[in-house]
């Protein structure tokens, strides 16, 4: 049995005035208080006592470092500059690179050497095929538009596919064209 199991209406009124009841306890108490005028009166008395206690306390000056942090947070502009080292590529920016495979272009977005991950866009023209290949590291693929087939697996707009490290992909074919967002092992990307 917990302390809350043995709680009285008087206790609930006091805890409600302090604002420490859970949502369920508060709803239960308000239901009881709504049906009983004496409970409502007692709850009002507790609220008045809490206000009186709070008003009787002398204000305490926060330590200088706490005050400085609060003021800094308040004064910090909401539209602060992006973190140092970050970069943005708008949809019309960057460059698509034609690949040796007809109908396939790649737009590099980011290569993170520390995490060993490259983020790229890959665009297939209708009917384009990317040949079977091995993965040294994992590959994650999200279909932004169109559709692509990987063997008998069809991926459509909004679909996601994960290929683990040391796996082999069959041919990738897009009958109607597609754009894929790929996170690939940086070594696999740089070797391609």
N, C-alpha and C positions, 0 to 999 in steps of 0.2 A: 504494500500500500504506500503510495507516494503522499507527499505533503498536500498536493493539490486534491487528492481523493478525499481528504478529511476537511476540506474547506467549507466555511459557512457562508451564508448570505452576507453577513457583516464583513467577512474577509473579502468577498467578491466586490462589495461596494468600495472598500478601501483600495483594493488593487485596481479597480476600474478608475478611480479618481487619480491614481498614480500613473495610469496608462500602461500597465504591464501585463494585462490579460492577453492571452492569445486570441485570435479572431473567433475561434469557436467558443471560448469562455466568455468573451465579450457579448457575443450573440445570445448565449444562454442567459447571462446576467440581465441583458436588456429585455429579454422576453419575460423574465421573472419580475423585473422592476416595472415593466409596463402594466402588469396585472395587479401590483400591490403598491398602494399609495405610500405605505410606511417605508417600504424599501426605496422608493423614489426619493422620499424625504431624507433618508439616511445617506443615500448616494450623494445627494446635493450637499449635505453637511460635510461629508468627506472631501468633496471637491473644494468647498469653501475653506476647509482646514488646510488643504494642500496649497492653495493660493496664498493663504495667510502665512504659512511657513515659508514659502518661496519669497514672499515680499519682505519677510523679517530678516532674511539673510543679508549679510553685508556682501557686496560684490567683491570678487577676487580678481585681481589683475593677473592675466595669464603671464607665464614666463616670456621674456622678450623673444626667444626663438620661436615659440608657438605663435605669438602675435605676428611675427614677421612672415611665417609660412602661410598663415591665413590671409594676410594682406596681399602676399605675392600671388596666391591662388585666385583671389578676388580680382586682382588687377591684370592677371594674365589674359591677353586677348584670346577669344574663342577661336579665331581664325589664325592661330599661330602657324608659322612656317612648318613645312614637313621636316621630319628628323634629318639631321645631317647624314649624307650618304644615300638618301633615298632618291629615286628618280621616277618620272612619270612619262609615259608614252601615250599621247592622245590617239584616238582611233585613226585619224588621218596622218599621223606622224610615223616615223620609222620607215624602214625600207624592206620590201619583199624581194627575196633573192630567188631567182629561177634555179631549179635543181637540175642535175644531169638527167633526171627522169622527166620525160615530157608531161606537162600538165600539172606539175607540182612546184609550189613556191613555199619558201619558209621566211618568216619574219621573226628574228631573234628579239626577245623582250628583256631577258636578264640571264646572266650566268653568275651564279653564286659559288665561287670556288671553295669557300669555307664549308658550305653545306653539300658541295659537289652536285648541284642541281642546276639545270638549264631550263628556262621557261621560254617556250617558243609558240608561235602560231604556224600552222601548216595548212595551206590551201590546196585543195584538189579541184582541178577542172572536171567537168562531166566526163566520165569514162577513164579517168586517170587511175593508174595502179602503182602502188609503192611495193616493191618486191619483198619477199620473205627476208627476215633479218633476225639476228640474235640480240639479246639485251644483256650487257654486262651488269648494269644496275637496273633498278625498277623504272617503270614508265607509267605515268598516269595520263589518261586521255579524257578530255571532256569535249563533246561535240557541240560547238557553238551554233552551227547552222548546217543544214543539209543532212546527209547520211553517208555512212561508210560501212563496208562489209569486211569482216575479218574471218575468212573461211565461211562457216555457216552462221556466224554471229553477226547480226545486223545492229548497228548503233545509229540512233536517230538524234535529232536536235535535243539537247538536254541530257543525253545519256552519258554515263561515266564508265570507263574501263581501266582496270589496273592490271599491269603485267609485271610479275615479280622479277627480281634479278635472276640472271642465268636462264631466262626463258627464251623461246623462239616464237616469233610471230610468223604466221603465214602471210600471203599477199594481202595488202589492204587495197580495196577497190571502192571507188565512189562512182556510182552510176549517174547521179545527177549533180555531183559536185558537193563540196563541204568545206568548212573551216573548223579545224581542231585546235584546242588549247592543250599543249603537251608540257608536262614536267618530266624531264628525262635526266638520266645520269649525265653529269657534265662531261665525263670522259667519253661516253657514247656519242654525245653531241659533237664534241670537238674532233672526234675521230672520223665522223661521217663526212 
